[in-house]
């Protein structure tokens, strides 16, 4: 009997569906998959190469693909004979989820989870989601807004605002990340917003924000640009349910520019059971599984048929339909080898600039320098 080891991330959305689907897979094939989990912070920063040496299956996010390709630590999943399955996945991609794992002509993961910054709010205390950034500031002045700014999420806010204003950041180098005047405009928006927030936001990721908002005594009723977590949209998950909606807009581009997130299932190049691992990756990313047992176990599918499914939406108070337009307009981050180091350094620089009150010109110049350097290294 074959036993595989898998690594995912430590939240019911990331862990529970992998365990539930693996139980079904064992019934179907006799293959056992034992799953470990790591924190969200580790998930966003831990070297994939080290994980690949210890695990057969790894849940990753797309900005790692340039690095993992250079390190030769993952198996490409576009194996011969299964073209029809992959074509179906590509056609059913939620936004750019599927192509975000395509790099240098190969497919390095399949999307099993789709996400981008959307709006979370307390439906029992806010009659409707806000639509414009000016409304966000109005609520923030009343002390009713939280925003995840723990790295890398401060950079995700910068990315999202820049793209929504019609001046998206660069995704290839070796030039600047953003034209200085456009970048300064974005940072000034963030500075104005940050001045209205609890400084604790600097240490909060989306899970921490969602947990805080769901508390009975929480004064916070809106998180305007937060990676959506479907768990909090379900009845009984926490004391109070959160509702999710499309992001509030600030420019003239409509619902465009939210920094794409989500996760994909990848296979280690060091695995001694690569064929079995590749079989599972194709299966768990397929439509029937994504809108069936994966969603039922609390997963946040990456397949469009799940996002359109009546049963899946009914169980989550319309989480998927209410945020779909934002996902379809999402922007794909840089993915070159060197980006992951830039993501951490740039997030730290933004946060330091917000705290110290640094000039926007200085902060943006530093971001551009860091971006150029990420290609040199």
C-alpha positions in Angstrom: 0.0 0.0 0.0 1.3 3.4 -1.0 1.5 6.2 1.7 2.2 9.8 0.7 3.0 12.8 2.9 1.4 16.1 2.3 2.0 19.6 3.6 -0.7 22.3 3.7 -1.5 25.3 5.9 -2.9 25.6 9.3 -6.5 26.7 9.0 -9.7 24.7 8.6 -10.0 26.1 5.0 -6.5 24.7 4.2 -6.4 21.5 6.2 -9.9 20.0 6.6 -10.7 19.5 2.9 -7.3 17.9 2.2 -8.0 15.3 5.0 -11.6 14.7 3.9 -10.7 14.3 0.2 -7.7 12.1 1.1 -10.0 9.7 3.0 -12.2 9.4 -0.2 -9.1 8.9 -2.3 -7.9 6.1 0.0 -11.3 4.3 -0.5 -11.0 4.7 -4.3 -7.3 3.8 -4.7 -5.8 2.4 -1.6 -3.3 5.3 -1.4 -3.0 6.9 2.0 -2.0 10.6 2.3 -0.9 11.9 5.7 -1.2 15.7 6.0 0.9 18.1 8.1 0.2 21.8 8.4 2.1 25.0 8.9 1.2 28.5 9.9 -0.1 31.0 7.4 3.1 33.1 7.9 5.3 30.0 7.2 3.1 29.2 4.2 3.8 32.7 2.7 7.5 32.6 3.3 9.0 29.1 4.0 11.4 27.7 1.4 9.5 25.3 -0.8 12.7 23.4 -1.5 13.0 22.2 2.1 9.4 21.1 2.0 9.9 19.2 -1.3 12.6 17.1 0.3 10.2 16.0 3.1 6.8 15.8 1.4 5.3 14.2 -1.7 2.5 16.8 -2.1 2.8 20.5 -1.2 0.2 23.2 -1.2 1.9 26.4 -2.5 1.0 29.8 -3.7 1.8 31.1 -7.2 4.5 33.7 -6.4 6.9 30.8 -5.5 6.9 29.4 -9.1 10.0 31.3 -10.3 12.0 30.2 -7.3 10.9 26.6 -7.3 11.6 26.3 -11.1 15.1 27.5 -10.5 15.6 25.1 -7.6 14.2 22.1 -9.6 12.2 21.0 -6.6 8.8 20.3 -8.1 7.5 18.1 -10.8 5.7 19.7 -13.7 2.1 18.4 -13.8 1.5 18.7 -17.5 2.2 15.0 -18.1 1.3 13.4 -21.5 -2.0 11.7 -21.9 -4.0 14.0 -19.5 -4.4 17.0 -21.7 -8.2 16.9 -21.6 -8.3 17.1 -17.8 -6.0 20.1 -17.7 -7.8 21.9 -20.5 -11.0 21.5 -18.5 -9.3 23.0 -15.4 -7.9 25.9 -17.5 -11.3 26.7 -18.9 -12.8 26.6 -15.4 -10.2 28.9 -13.8 -11.5 31.5 -11.4 -9.8 34.5 -12.8 -6.1 33.9 -13.4 -5.8 31.1 -10.9 -4.8 28.4 -13.3 -2.3 30.3 -15.4 -0.8 31.8 -12.3 0.9 28.4 -11.8 2.1 28.3 -15.4 5.8 29.3 -15.8 8.2 28.9 -18.6 5.8 26.8 -20.6 5.1 24.2 -17.9 2.3 23.7 -15.3 3.7 23.5 -11.7 0.5 23.3 -9.7 -3.2 23.1 -10.1 -5.4 25.6 -8.4 -7.4 24.1 -5.5 -8.2 27.4 -3.8 -9.0 30.8 -5.2 -8.8 34.1 -3.3 -7.9 37.7 -3.5 -8.5 40.8 -1.3 -12.3 41.3 -1.1 -14.5 43.0 1.5 -15.5 41.3 4.8 -18.2 42.9 6.9 -20.6 42.2 9.8 -24.0 41.8 8.1 -25.8 42.2 11.5 -24.3 45.7 11.9 -23.7 47.0 8.4 -26.7 47.0 6.2 -24.8 46.7 2.9 -21.2 46.4 1.8 -19.4 49.7 1.0 -18.7 50.4 -2.7 -16.2 53.2 -2.7 -12.9 53.8 -0.9 -14.3 57.1 0.5 -16.9 55.1 2.4 -14.1 53.0 3.9 -12.5 56.1 5.3 -15.8 57.3 6.7 -16.2 54.0 8.7 -12.5 54.1 9.7 -13.0 57.6 11.2 -15.6 56.0 13.4 -13.2 53.2 14.6 -15.1 50.5 12.7 -12.5 49.2 10.3 -9.8 46.6 10.6 -7.2 45.9 7.9 -4.6 43.1 7.8 -1.2 44.8 7.3 1.2 42.1 8.7 3.7 41.3 5.9 3.1 40.5 3.2 -0.4 41.9 3.4 0.6 45.6 3.5 2.3 45.0 0.1 -0.9 43.4 -1.2 -2.8 46.5 -0.2 -0.3 48.6 -2.1 -0.5 46.3 -5.1 -4.3 46.3 -5.1 -4.7 50.1 -4.7 -2.1 50.7 -7.5 -3.9 48.5 -9.9 -7.4 49.7 -9.1 -6.2 53.3 -9.7 -5.1 52.2 -13.2 -1.4 52.2 -12.5 -0.6 48.5 -11.8 2.8 47.6 -10.5 5.3 45.8 -12.8 5.4 42.1 -12.9 8.7 41.8 -14.9 12.0 43.5 -14.6 14.6 44.7 -14.3 13.0 48.2 -14.1 11.0 49.9 -11.5 8.1 48.4 -9.6 6.0 51.5 -10.2 6.3 55.0 -11.7 7.3 57.3 -8.8 4.3 59.7 -9.0 1.8 56.7 -9.1 3.5 55.0 -6.2 3.6 58.1 -4.1 -0.1 58.5 -4.7 -0.8 55.0 -3.4 1.4 55.3 -0.4 -0.2 58.6 0.6 -3.6 56.8 0.4 -2.2 54.1 2.7 -0.8 56.6 5.1 -4.2 58.4 5.3 -5.9 55.1 5.9 -3.4 53.9 8.4 -3.8 57.0 10.5 -7.4 56.0 11.1 -6.6 52.4 12.1 -5.6 50.6 15.3 -1.8 50.2 15.0 -2.3 46.5 15.9 -3.3 46.0 12.3 0.4 45.9 11.5 0.6 42.6 13.3 -2.6 41.1 12.0 -3.0 38.7 9.1 -6.5 38.0 7.5 -7.2 35.2 10.0 -6.5 37.5 12.9 -8.7 40.2 11.4 -11.5 37.8 10.7 -11.3 36.3 14.2 -11.5 39.8 15.8 -14.4 40.9 13.7 -16.4 37.8 14.5 -16.2 38.5 18.3 -19.4 39.6 20.0 -17.8 42.7 21.5 -15.8 43.8 18.4 -16.4 47.4 17.4 -15.1 46.6 13.9 -17.6 45.9 11.2 -15.6 46.2 7.9 -12.3 44.9 6.5 -12.1 46.5 3.0 -9.2 44.6 1.4 -8.8 41.2 3.0 -8.2 37.8 1.5 -11.6 36.1 1.8 -11.9 33.2 4.2 -15.1 31.2 3.4 -15.1 29.6 6.8 -16.2 32.8 8.4 -19.2 33.0 6.0 -20.8 29.8 7.3 -23.3 29.6 10.1 -21.8 28.5 13.5 -18.1 28.7 12.6 -17.7 31.6 15.0 -19.9 33.6 17.3 -20.9 36.0 14.6 -20.9 35.3 10.8 -19.0 37.5 8.4 -20.4 38.4 5.0 -18.2 38.9 2.0 -18.6 41.2 -1.0 -16.6 42.7 -3.9 -13.8 45.1 -3.0 -14.5 48.8 -2.6 -13.1 50.7 -5.6 -11.1 53.9 -5.7 -10.3 54.5 -9.4 -12.2 54.3 -12.6 -11.2 50.7 -13.4 -14.1 49.1 -11.6 -13.5 45.8 -9.9 -10.0 45.4 -11.1 -6.6 44.9 -9.5 -7.1 42.9 -6.4 -3.8 41.0 -5.8 -4.5 37.3 -6.6 -3.9 34.8 -3.9 -5.2 31.3 -3.4 -3.3 28.0 -3.4 -2.3 25.2 -5.7 -1.4 21.5 -5.3 2.1 20.7 -6.3 4.2 17.5 -6.5 7.7 17.2 -5.2 10.5 16.3 -7.6 12.1 14.2 -4.8 9.0 12.1 -4.3 9.5 8.3 -4.7 5.8 8.0 -5.6 5.4 10.8 -8.1 2.9 9.1 -10.3 0.5 8.5 -7.4 1.0 12.1 -6.2 0.3 13.4 -9.7 -2.9 11.3 -9.9 -4.1 12.8 -6.7 -3.3 16.3 -7.8 -5.4 15.9 -11.0 -8.3 14.4 -9.0 -8.6 16.9 -6.2 -8.5 19.8 -8.7 -11.3 18.4 -10.8 -14.8 19.8 -10.9 -16.7 17.0 -9.2 -14.3 17.0 -6.2 -14.0 20.8 -6.0 -17.7 21.4 -5.8 -18.4 18.2 -3.9 -16.4 16.9 -1.0 -13.7 19.7 -1.1 -16.3 22.5 -0.7 -18.4 20.4 1.8 -15.4 20.0 4.0 -14.8 23.8 4.3 -12.5 24.3 1.4 -12.6 27.4 -0.8 -12.4 25.9 -4.3 -10.4 27.1 -7.2 -12.8 25.7 -9.8 -15.4 27.9 -11.4 -18.1 25.3 -11.4 -17.9 25.2 -7.6 -18.1 29.0 -7.5 -21.3 28.8 -9.6 -22.9 25.9 -7.7 -26.2 26.7 -5.9 -25.5 24.3 -3.0 -22.0 25.6 -2.4 -23.3 29.2 -2.4 -26.3 28.4 -0.2 -24.0 26.9 2.5 -21.9 30.1 2.5 -24.5 32.8 2.2 -23.4 33.6 -1.4 -19.7 34.0 -0.6 -18.6 32.9 -4.1 -21.2 34.8 -6.2 -20.8 37.9 -4.1 -17.0 38.1 -4.6 -16.6 36.6 -8.1 -16.3 39.8 -10.0 -13.3 40.9 -7.8 -11.6 37.5 -8.5 -12.2 37.7 -12.2 -10.5 41.2 -12.2 -7.6 40.1 -10.0 -4.0 41.0 -10.8 -1.2 38.4 -10.8 1.9 39.3 -8.7 5.5 39.0 -10.0 6.7 35.4 -9.9 10.4 35.6 -10.8 13.2 33.9 -8.8 13.9 36.6 -6.3 10.4 37.9 -5.8 9.8 36.1 -2.5 12.7 38.0 -0.9 11.4 41.2 -2.4 7.9 40.6 -1.1 9.1 40.4 2.5 11.5 43.4 2.3 8.9 45.6 0.5 6.2 44.8 3.0 8.6 45.6 5.9 9.6 48.9 4.2 6.0 50.0 3.7 5.2 49.2 7.3 8.3 51.1 8.6 7.3 54.0 6.4 3.8 54.1 7.8 5.0 54.0 11.4 7.8 56.5 11.0 5.9 58.9 8.8 8.5 58.7 6.0 8.1 60.7 2.9 6.2 58.9 0.1 9.0 59.8 -2.3 11.5 58.0 -0.1 9.4 54.9 0.5 8.6 54.5 -3.2 12.2 55.0 -4.2 13.2 52.2 -1.8 10.5 49.9 -3.2 11.8 50.5 -6.7 15.3 49.8 -5.6 14.3 46.6 -3.9 12.4 45.5 -7.0 15.4 46.1 -9.3 17.7 44.3 -6.8 15.4 41.3 -6.8 16.3 40.6 -10.4 20.0 41.0 -9.8 20.1 38.4 -7.1 
